[in-house]
Amino acid sequence: MDWVPVGDITKTHGLKGEVKLRPVIIDPNLVQGVRRARIVGDDGESVEAELEKIRGQGGRWIVKFKDSKTIEQAQALVGRTLEIYCEDFQPLPEGEYYWFQIEGIRVFDEEDRYYGTVNEIIVTGSNDVYVVQDGDKELLLPMIDSVVKSIDLKENKLIFHIIEGLLEDHPV
């Protein structure tokens, strides 16, 4: 995956070409300084754009594209998705990962038994929980050190340790 969806353009903001964005990430600092972007419509058609400015916090951002100078130009973007090139995200400290790096990763236990792929991340107050699916089988894997032993992005592989109670209620 080269391009990562970061939010949906919901409406215009003001008269100078800005738009409101409903982001899928909370912290706009993760994409500060990013200039390369892509705007994708429902039909899958995309156009590359240059980001000029992103501001806001939490669930609402204001985005300004370099070539969008009027409300009419901004209106043409409403209903589309903003994507950012994955390599343009700010680097994270070692051992931390972006959601797009984890979703789709293959999951194995320490005995190299396959359990499926991570298809969703549930954000909780204390730790994330990875939803691992293989067909109709589902495993909820807490992202804690005693369970997740390694993540290798190059191999697209997560290895976990089976702790008591992890598999009994969720046969995989």
Backbone bond lengths (Angstrom), bond angles and torsions (degrees), N, CA, C in turn:
res aa  C-N    CA-C-N  psi(-1)  N-CA   C-N-CA  omega(-1)  CA-C   N-CA-C  phi
1 M - - - 1.443 - - 1.529 107.90 -
2 D 1.315 116.37 116.09 1.458 120.02 179.53 1.520 112.56 -92.30
3 W 1.331 116.81 -36.15 1.459 121.48 -178.12 1.521 109.05 -109.25
4 V 1.338 116.40 135.83 1.456 122.26 -175.23 1.525 109.48 -117.29
5 P 1.346 117.94 123.03 1.463 119.51 175.76 1.527 110.56 -64.88
6 V 1.334 117.00 130.25 1.460 119.91 178.48 1.520 112.27 -115.72
7 G 1.334 118.16 -9.14 1.450 119.01 177.15 1.510 112.85 166.92
8 D 1.334 114.46 170.24 1.467 121.91 179.86 1.520 109.63 -108.14
9 I 1.312 115.36 136.24 1.456 121.50 177.07 1.523 106.99 -80.36
10 T 1.344 116.02 118.88 1.465 119.97 -170.92 1.522 113.98 -100.60
11 K 1.345 117.36 -34.88 1.464 120.11 178.83 1.517 109.86 -169.52
12 T 1.314 114.99 173.89 1.462 120.35 178.95 1.522 109.96 -78.97
13 H 1.329 114.67 163.80 1.463 120.69 177.12 1.529 107.95 -138.06
14 G 1.292 116.45 111.53 1.457 120.49 179.86 1.519 112.39 74.57
15 L 1.312 115.61 -162.59 1.473 121.26 -174.68 1.520 113.64 -111.52
16 K 1.336 117.90 -1.65 1.463 120.20 -171.83 1.519 114.32 -106.23
17 G 1.328 117.24 25.24 1.461 120.32 172.46 1.515 116.14 91.99
18 E 1.322 118.67 8.59 1.457 120.23 178.59 1.531 110.26 -84.54
19 V 1.348 115.14 156.65 1.466 120.79 178.06 1.520 109.57 -130.70
20 K 1.332 115.08 156.86 1.461 121.33 173.37 1.521 107.81 -93.73
21 L 1.324 114.35 140.20 1.463 120.94 -177.47 1.521 108.77 -124.05
22 R 1.328 116.74 133.32 1.470 121.97 171.00 1.531 105.70 -96.75
23 P 1.353 117.18 100.55 1.466 120.22 -172.88 1.524 112.97 -78.93
24 V 1.323 115.21 156.68 1.461 120.75 172.51 1.527 110.13 -94.39
25 I 1.333 116.92 -8.43 1.455 121.59 174.19 1.527 107.84 -116.22
26 I 1.306 117.20 152.76 1.456 120.76 -173.82 1.529 112.24 -89.26
27 D 1.315 117.21 -36.48 1.455 120.87 -170.95 1.530 111.96 -97.18
28 P 1.335 118.47 108.68 1.464 120.23 179.21 1.523 112.83 -66.64
29 N 1.336 117.36 -15.58 1.462 119.78 177.96 1.525 112.26 -63.74
30 L 1.329 117.29 -24.00 1.459 120.62 179.33 1.524 111.97 -64.21
31 V 1.332 116.73 -23.70 1.465 119.72 -178.32 1.530 112.37 -118.22
32 Q 1.340 117.29 10.95 1.460 119.61 177.62 1.524 109.37 -64.51
33 G 1.304 115.40 137.90 1.455 120.70 -179.92 1.513 114.03 87.46
34 V 1.320 117.18 -10.72 1.463 120.69 178.44 1.521 108.67 -73.12
35 R 1.291 117.22 134.75 1.464 121.41 179.22 1.524 111.77 -113.69
36 R 1.326 117.30 -34.91 1.458 122.12 -175.38 1.528 109.98 -80.93
37 A 1.313 116.34 125.53 1.465 120.80 -179.22 1.525 109.07 -144.42
38 R 1.305 114.81 168.51 1.465 121.76 176.55 1.517 107.23 -139.46
39 I 1.329 116.06 140.22 1.459 122.32 178.54 1.521 106.87 -113.23
40 V 1.340 115.53 123.67 1.462 121.29 -173.06 1.522 110.12 -118.42
41 G 1.334 116.06 131.88 1.456 121.59 177.45 1.519 111.38 -90.26
42 D 1.331 116.18 173.17 1.462 121.76 178.65 1.517 112.50 -59.50
43 D 1.323 116.51 -28.41 1.466 120.99 -178.90 1.526 112.40 -80.89
44 G 1.338 117.06 -0.08 1.456 121.17 179.78 1.521 113.67 87.27
45 E 1.306 116.29 -8.16 1.451 119.76 178.70 1.522 109.25 -71.69
46 S 1.325 116.34 138.96 1.459 119.50 -176.42 1.516 111.25 -132.04
47 V 1.324 113.81 157.62 1.456 121.57 175.55 1.527 106.81 -137.92
48 E 1.331 116.26 135.56 1.454 119.38 177.78 1.518 109.49 -78.99
49 A 1.319 115.43 147.11 1.455 121.64 -177.72 1.525 108.62 -143.38
50 E 1.331 115.38 158.94 1.450 120.07 177.26 1.520 108.95 -107.53
51 L 1.331 115.10 124.87 1.461 120.61 177.94 1.522 109.00 -76.55
52 E 1.314 115.15 134.74 1.454 120.15 176.17 1.526 110.79 -100.60
53 K 1.346 115.96 -41.91 1.460 119.69 -175.80 1.526 109.68 -159.51
54 I 1.338 114.92 144.19 1.462 122.62 172.41 1.519 106.74 -131.17
55 R 1.331 116.20 130.06 1.456 119.40 176.12 1.530 108.42 -141.75
56 G 1.309 114.61 163.54 1.458 119.97 -179.45 1.504 110.12 123.18
57 Q 1.316 115.23 -173.24 1.453 120.73 179.43 1.515 109.00 -157.28
58 G 1.325 114.78 162.56 1.455 120.53 176.67 1.512 112.73 57.00
59 G 1.317 116.00 -126.85 1.448 121.93 -171.90 1.517 116.56 -87.91
60 R 1.315 119.83 3.39 1.465 121.87 179.91 1.524 110.66 -140.26
61 W 1.314 115.21 126.24 1.457 121.20 175.98 1.518 109.02 -123.05
62 I 1.319 116.15 155.44 1.456 123.22 170.93 1.522 105.75 -111.05
63 V 1.325 116.52 128.40 1.461 121.97 -176.30 1.517 109.32 -121.82
64 K 1.322 114.71 136.87 1.462 121.29 176.49 1.523 107.77 -121.14
65 F 1.325 115.63 124.20 1.458 122.25 174.71 1.522 108.67 -96.91
66 K 1.308 116.88 145.17 1.462 121.38 -176.01 1.528 112.61 -57.40
67 D 1.322 117.83 -40.85 1.473 121.15 -175.05 1.523 113.76 -92.33
68 S 1.314 118.14 4.67 1.457 121.32 178.91 1.524 108.49 -103.45
69 K 1.325 116.17 105.46 1.469 120.23 -173.67 1.530 113.53 -115.64
70 T 1.331 116.75 -11.16 1.458 119.91 -177.56 1.519 110.45 -127.96
71 I 1.322 115.37 163.35 1.463 120.15 177.57 1.529 110.32 -64.25
72 E 1.326 117.60 -31.96 1.469 120.95 179.37 1.531 110.78 -66.70
73 Q 1.331 115.98 -41.22 1.467 119.14 177.26 1.527 110.74 -65.98
74 A 1.307 116.62 -39.15 1.463 120.82 178.13 1.522 111.00 -66.22
75 Q 1.320 117.71 -39.62 1.464 121.94 -178.93 1.531 111.06 -60.22
76 A 1.327 116.74 -33.36 1.470 120.77 179.50 1.534 112.14 -66.45
77 L 1.331 117.53 -15.67 1.469 121.55 -178.63 1.521 113.11 -93.80
78 V 1.314 117.35 -15.19 1.461 122.11 -176.63 1.534 109.97 -61.43
79 G 1.331 115.36 136.27 1.456 121.34 179.50 1.516 113.16 90.57
80 R 1.304 117.27 -0.65 1.460 121.43 -179.85 1.530 110.17 -101.02
81 T 1.312 115.45 170.00 1.460 122.15 -179.31 1.524 109.75 -108.86
82 L 1.314 115.63 136.55 1.459 121.43 175.61 1.517 108.79 -92.70
83 E 1.317 116.24 128.35 1.457 121.85 177.05 1.524 109.36 -121.76
84 I 1.325 115.39 149.13 1.458 121.87 177.77 1.519 108.06 -125.50
85 Y 1.322 115.31 142.35 1.460 121.08 179.76 1.528 108.72 -62.80
86 C 1.327 117.42 130.85 1.467 121.83 -171.54 1.529 113.10 -58.37
87 E 1.303 118.04 -34.56 1.460 119.97 -177.58 1.526 112.83 -76.46
88 D 1.337 117.78 -8.26 1.460 121.14 179.07 1.524 113.62 -88.25
89 F 1.332 117.65 -6.34 1.461 120.47 176.13 1.525 109.25 -68.50
90 Q 1.331 115.46 148.25 1.462 120.53 177.63 1.524 109.34 -60.52
91 P 1.332 117.63 140.09 1.468 119.17 177.40 1.531 110.60 -64.86
92 L 1.313 114.91 144.93 1.459 121.15 178.05 1.526 109.57 -101.90
93 P 1.324 117.21 157.64 1.472 119.44 175.47 1.534 110.25 -60.52
94 E 1.328 114.87 155.89 1.461 120.04 179.48 1.527 110.22 -56.34
95 G 1.323 116.10 135.80 1.458 121.49 179.92 1.515 114.29 89.33
96 E 1.349 117.51 -2.01 1.453 121.32 175.55 1.525 108.49 -113.02
97 Y 1.341 115.58 148.06 1.456 120.48 -173.77 1.519 110.72 -138.96
98 Y 1.314 115.40 150.90 1.456 121.02 171.75 1.524 108.60 -79.83
99 W 1.341 116.03 154.45 1.457 121.84 179.58 1.525 111.73 -56.39
100 F 1.323 117.94 -37.96 1.463 119.96 -177.51 1.522 112.35 -71.65
101 Q 1.325 117.99 -16.71 1.459 121.10 174.59 1.526 110.89 -81.44
102 I 1.333 116.92 -27.41 1.464 121.85 -176.17 1.527 111.62 -91.52
103 E 1.329 117.54 -40.78 1.464 119.33 -179.26 1.529 109.39 -63.03
104 G 1.324 114.84 125.77 1.461 120.76 -178.76 1.518 114.02 96.73
105 I 1.334 117.30 -6.66 1.461 119.73 -179.75 1.536 109.27 -71.91
106 R 1.333 116.62 142.82 1.469 122.22 179.94 1.523 109.33 -81.00
107 V 1.342 116.25 140.91 1.464 122.04 -172.91 1.525 110.07 -116.71
108 F 1.351 115.04 129.56 1.458 123.04 -179.41 1.523 108.95 -133.47
109 D 1.354 115.93 151.57 1.459 118.21 171.75 1.529 107.94 -87.19
110 E 1.323 116.51 -179.12 1.467 120.75 -176.83 1.526 113.10 -68.41
111 E 1.325 117.11 -14.61 1.467 121.54 176.55 1.526 111.08 -93.73
112 D 1.324 116.83 9.30 1.463 125.52 178.44 1.535 113.22 68.07
113 R 1.347 116.86 26.61 1.462 121.04 173.10 1.526 108.09 -83.83
114 Y 1.312 115.84 133.40 1.462 122.57 -176.78 1.526 110.39 -84.36
115 Y 1.362 116.71 136.33 1.460 121.67 -179.07 1.522 113.61 -118.47
116 G 1.317 118.07 -10.62 1.458 121.15 -179.93 1.520 110.99 128.73
117 T 1.323 115.34 -159.49 1.455 121.03 179.76 1.529 110.07 -124.17
118 V 1.318 115.08 152.97 1.461 120.30 176.83 1.524 107.13 -74.31
119 N 1.333 117.05 120.41 1.469 119.26 179.90 1.525 112.38 -114.89
120 E 1.343 116.47 -4.85 1.464 119.86 179.16 1.514 108.55 -159.58
121 I 1.329 115.42 150.65 1.460 120.86 174.97 1.520 107.26 -122.76
122 I 1.344 115.35 123.40 1.455 120.89 177.59 1.525 106.78 -98.13
123 V 1.313 116.27 121.27 1.458 121.33 179.27 1.523 107.78 -90.05
124 T 1.328 115.64 120.40 1.459 121.07 178.38 1.525 108.19 -113.15
125 G 1.288 116.78 179.19 1.456 119.78 -179.71 1.512 113.98 -68.98
126 S 1.322 117.72 -31.73 1.461 119.86 -174.50 1.521 113.71 -104.81
127 N 1.320 118.21 -41.22 1.462 121.53 -179.52 1.526 109.08 -154.70
128 D 1.302 115.78 156.18 1.459 119.67 175.69 1.522 109.55 -74.21
129 V 1.333 115.64 155.57 1.457 122.14 175.07 1.518 106.82 -124.35
130 Y 1.330 115.71 124.67 1.453 121.02 179.36 1.529 109.20 -90.92
131 V 1.329 115.88 128.46 1.460 121.35 176.45 1.527 106.55 -92.00
132 V 1.333 115.36 112.09 1.462 122.24 -177.77 1.518 107.90 -102.92
133 Q 1.335 116.28 127.22 1.465 119.44 179.98 1.517 111.24 -127.86
134 D 1.318 113.22 143.09 1.458 122.43 172.23 1.521 105.55 -139.24
135 G 1.318 116.40 96.87 1.460 120.77 -173.50 1.504 109.33 66.65
136 D 1.355 116.36 -124.90 1.467 119.26 -179.97 1.531 112.55 -94.51
137 K 1.324 117.16 3.38 1.459 121.11 177.21 1.522 109.49 -88.81
138 E 1.342 115.08 140.24 1.456 120.35 -177.27 1.521 110.05 -135.03
139 L 1.324 115.12 140.73 1.452 122.74 177.21 1.521 107.88 -131.05
140 L 1.327 117.13 131.46 1.459 122.12 175.07 1.519 107.76 -98.90
141 L 1.321 115.68 115.02 1.451 121.97 -172.17 1.534 109.76 -112.21
142 P 1.344 118.01 110.34 1.464 119.07 180.00 1.534 110.37 -71.68
143 M 1.310 116.21 135.95 1.462 121.38 179.62 1.528 108.38 -85.39
144 I 1.334 114.15 76.69 1.465 121.10 176.68 1.524 107.79 -129.12
145 D 1.332 116.49 153.72 1.463 121.65 -174.14 1.522 113.60 -59.04
146 S 1.326 117.64 -33.15 1.466 119.33 -178.23 1.535 111.95 -73.80
147 V 1.335 118.10 -13.50 1.460 121.52 -179.85 1.535 110.67 -108.46
148 V 1.306 118.02 -59.23 1.465 121.00 -177.45 1.522 108.09 -82.17
149 K 1.318 115.95 115.56 1.464 121.22 -175.29 1.522 112.56 -93.64
150 S 1.330 118.19 -36.19 1.460 119.18 178.89 1.519 110.56 -158.73
151 I 1.321 113.34 150.75 1.457 121.74 174.18 1.518 106.57 -130.35
152 D 1.325 116.06 122.16 1.460 121.86 179.67 1.522 107.54 -118.61
153 L 1.332 115.78 102.36 1.466 119.71 -177.27 1.522 112.02 -68.16
154 K 1.325 117.36 -32.25 1.477 119.95 179.48 1.525 111.29 -65.71
155 E 1.334 115.48 -38.51 1.467 120.96 178.82 1.525 112.08 -88.63
156 N 1.355 117.23 -6.98 1.456 122.97 -177.02 1.534 110.18 55.43
157 K 1.338 114.33 50.95 1.459 119.38 -171.30 1.526 111.24 -141.63
158 L 1.338 115.36 132.78 1.456 123.53 173.79 1.521 107.25 -115.65
159 I 1.326 116.53 134.32 1.466 121.16 177.91 1.526 107.77 -116.96
160 F 1.341 115.65 131.37 1.463 119.57 -179.72 1.520 111.04 -125.91
161 H 1.316 113.99 159.14 1.462 123.51 177.98 1.524 107.87 -100.77
162 I 1.318 116.10 130.14 1.465 120.47 178.85 1.520 108.54 -78.80
163 I 1.330 115.92 118.10 1.458 120.51 175.65 1.525 108.29 -106.23
164 E 1.305 116.05 162.01 1.458 121.33 -177.90 1.526 110.08 -58.48
165 G 1.331 116.24 131.20 1.453 122.29 177.65 1.515 114.40 90.89
166 L 1.314 117.23 -9.95 1.464 119.24 -176.76 1.523 112.23 -72.56
167 L 1.323 118.16 -38.53 1.461 120.82 -174.47 1.525 113.95 -106.52
168 E 1.321 119.64 -20.11 1.464 120.87 -173.98 1.531 112.82 -57.20
169 D 1.321 117.40 -44.11 1.455 120.26 -176.56 1.530 113.13 -84.20
170 H 1.315 115.92 -13.81 1.471 120.60 -176.46 1.520 109.65 -130.25
171 P 1.332 117.98 79.41 1.472 118.30 -179.38 1.530 109.68 -63.59
172 V 1.317 113.84 130.05 1.472 119.41 -179.87 1.493 109.14 -121.88
